[in-house]
């Protein structure tokens, strides 16, 4: 079934918001003072992001493709797998969905934002940073992670078995994200998605949170540019090596 563009855009908006609620919501639960999941650990965060991708792909994969990521949209368009005419509207609603999702996380955890004294913990629930304070490492990690995410997702969703069983493929994609956050999340988070980092960073800049510290705009380009380039390479590898 071919859905109208407005329906596809609604799916991308809601799907990206869900990604943020599950993903950054998990970070807030672990990092913010006084939550019931305070300091529960990295696996909680990895699980949150895994489910944050799995559920939108299950819900909307058959509607819009559930890109929920500007890097995925751009990568598919560059490689001739998605119409350029839909790129701008897809990215617009993905950005808006990311902002709304982050605002809902902020609303849900508002008392804990007010209690938390660590600016780094507050920032972590909004954006990525590099643990070693290395911009080259930041770029490399985001590039590699997004390449693997896009390659893995396309192989699962567009490959022969995934095309026959989209639900099973969507579940596997969720586990790919879970695994990536577990294995490559140590250096930067990771973001793997320009919308997931840029829009929360903007909100971090303007939301009234005591002691929130800097939004680190000097490195904000990295989790935007590196995922896009990594995604383009990942989609290229899929199309040239494994695409039908």
KETILO-389747 format. One record per residue (C-alpha): residue number from 1; chain; x, y, z. Coordinates in steps of 0.5 Angstrom, whole numbers, plus 500, padded with zeros to 3 digits. Example, Ala and Ser with C-alpha at 12.3 -4.5 7.8 and 13.67 -1.06 7.14 Angstrom:
1_A_525_491_516
2_A_527_498_514
REM end
This chain:
1_A_500_500_500
2_A_503_507_498
3_A_501_512_503
4_A_500_519_502
5_A_506_524_503
6_A_502_527_509
7_A_502_520_513
8_A_509_519_511
9_A_511_525_515
10_A_506_524_521
11_A_510_517_521
12_A_517_520_521
13_A_515_526_526
14_A_512_521_531
15_A_517_515_530
16_A_523_520_531
17_A_519_523_538
18_A_519_516_540
19_A_526_515_539
20_A_528_521_543
21_A_523_519_549
22_A_526_512_549
23_A_533_514_548
24_A_534_520_552
25_A_529_518_557
26_A_533_512_559
27_A_539_517_559
28_A_535_522_564
29_A_533_516_568
30_A_541_514_569
31_A_544_521_570
32_A_539_525_573
33_A_539_525_581
34_A_533_522_585
35_A_530_518_579
36_A_529_511_580
37_A_534_509_575
38_A_539_513_578
39_A_546_510_576
40_A_543_504_574
41_A_548_503_568
42_A_550_503_561
43_A_546_497_559
44_A_539_501_561
45_A_541_507_556
46_A_543_502_551
47_A_536_498_552
48_A_533_505_551
49_A_536_506_545
50_A_535_499_542
51_A_527_500_543
52_A_527_507_541
53_A_529_505_534
54_A_525_498_534
55_A_518_500_536
56_A_518_506_531
57_A_521_501_525
58_A_515_496_527
59_A_510_501_528
60_A_512_505_521
61_A_516_501_517
62_A_511_500_512
63_A_508_507_512
64_A_514_511_511
65_A_520_507_512
66_A_521_509_519
67_A_528_513_517
68_A_527_517_524
69_A_534_520_522
70_A_536_525_517
71_A_542_521_516
72_A_538_515_513
73_A_534_520_509
74_A_540_523_506
75_A_544_517_505
76_A_538_513_501
77_A_537_519_497
78_A_544_520_495
79_A_545_513_493
80_A_538_513_489
81_A_534_509_494
82_A_529_515_496
83_A_526_521_492
84_A_530_527_493
85_A_523_531_493
86_A_521_528_499
87_A_528_529_503
88_A_527_536_505
89_A_520_535_508
90_A_522_528_511
91_A_528_532_515
92_A_524_537_517
93_A_519_533_521
94_A_524_529_524
95_A_528_535_527
96_A_521_537_529
97_A_519_530_532
98_A_526_530_536
99_A_525_537_539
100_A_518_535_541
101_A_521_528_544
102_A_526_532_548
103_A_521_537_551
104_A_517_531_553
105_A_523_528_556
106_A_524_534_560
107_A_517_535_562
108_A_517_528_565
109_A_524_529_569
110_A_523_536_570
111_A_524_535_578
112_A_530_531_577
113_A_533_536_572
114_A_532_541_578
115_A_535_537_583
116_A_541_535_579
117_A_548_539_580
118_A_552_536_575
119_A_552_540_568
120_A_555_534_565
121_A_550_529_567
122_A_544_534_565
123_A_548_535_558
124_A_548_528_557
125_A_541_527_557
126_A_541_532_551
127_A_547_531_547
128_A_553_527_545
129_A_560_529_547
130_A_567_525_546
131_A_569_522_553
132_A_576_523_551
133_A_575_530_549
134_A_578_529_542
135_A_574_532_536
136_A_578_527_531
137_A_575_521_535
138_A_568_524_536
139_A_568_524_528
140_A_571_517_527
141_A_566_514_532
142_A_560_517_529
143_A_562_516_522
144_A_563_508_524
145_A_557_507_528
146_A_553_510_523
147_A_556_507_517
148_A_554_500_521
149_A_547_502_523
150_A_545_504_516
151_A_549_498_513
152_A_546_493_518
153_A_539_496_518
154_A_538_496_510
155_A_541_489_510
156_A_536_487_515
157_A_530_491_512
158_A_531_490_504
159_A_535_484_504
160_A_531_477_502
161_A_529_475_509
162_A_527_482_511
163_A_523_483_505
164_A_519_477_507
165_A_518_479_514
166_A_519_486_516
167_A_517_485_523
168_A_522_480_525
169_A_527_485_521
170_A_525_491_525
171_A_526_487_531
172_A_533_485_529
173_A_535_493_527
174_A_533_494_534
175_A_538_489_537
176_A_543_492_532
177_A_542_499_535
178_A_542_496_542
179_A_549_493_540
180_A_552_499_537
181_A_551_503_543
182_A_553_497_548
183_A_560_496_544
184_A_561_503_541
185_A_557_508_545
186_A_563_509_550
187_A_567_514_546
188_A_561_519_544
189_A_554_516_546
190_A_553_515_541
191_A_549_519_537
192_A_548_516_530
193_A_543_521_528
194_A_543_529_527
195_A_536_530_529
196_A_538_526_536
197_A_543_531_537
198_A_542_538_534
199_A_535_539_536
200_A_536_537_544
201_A_542_541_544
202_A_538_547_541
203_A_533_546_547
204_A_539_545_552
205_A_541_552_550
206_A_535_555_552
207_A_531_551_557
208_A_531_554_564
209_A_535_549_568
210_A_540_551_573
211_A_547_549_573
212_A_546_546_566
213_A_553_549_563
214_A_555_550_556
215_A_552_547_550
216_A_558_546_547
217_A_557_549_540
218_A_564_548_538
219_A_563_541_537
220_A_556_541_535
221_A_558_540_527
222_A_561_533_529
223_A_555_529_530
224_A_551_532_524
225_A_556_531_519
226_A_560_525_521
227_A_553_521_521
228_A_551_523_514
229_A_557_521_511
230_A_558_515_515
231_A_550_513_513
232_A_552_515_505
233_A_558_510_505
234_A_554_505_509
235_A_548_505_504
236_A_553_505_498
237_A_556_499_501
238_A_549_496_501
239_A_547_498_494
240_A_553_496_491
241_A_555_489_494
242_A_548_487_497
243_A_542_490_494
244_A_538_487_489
REM end
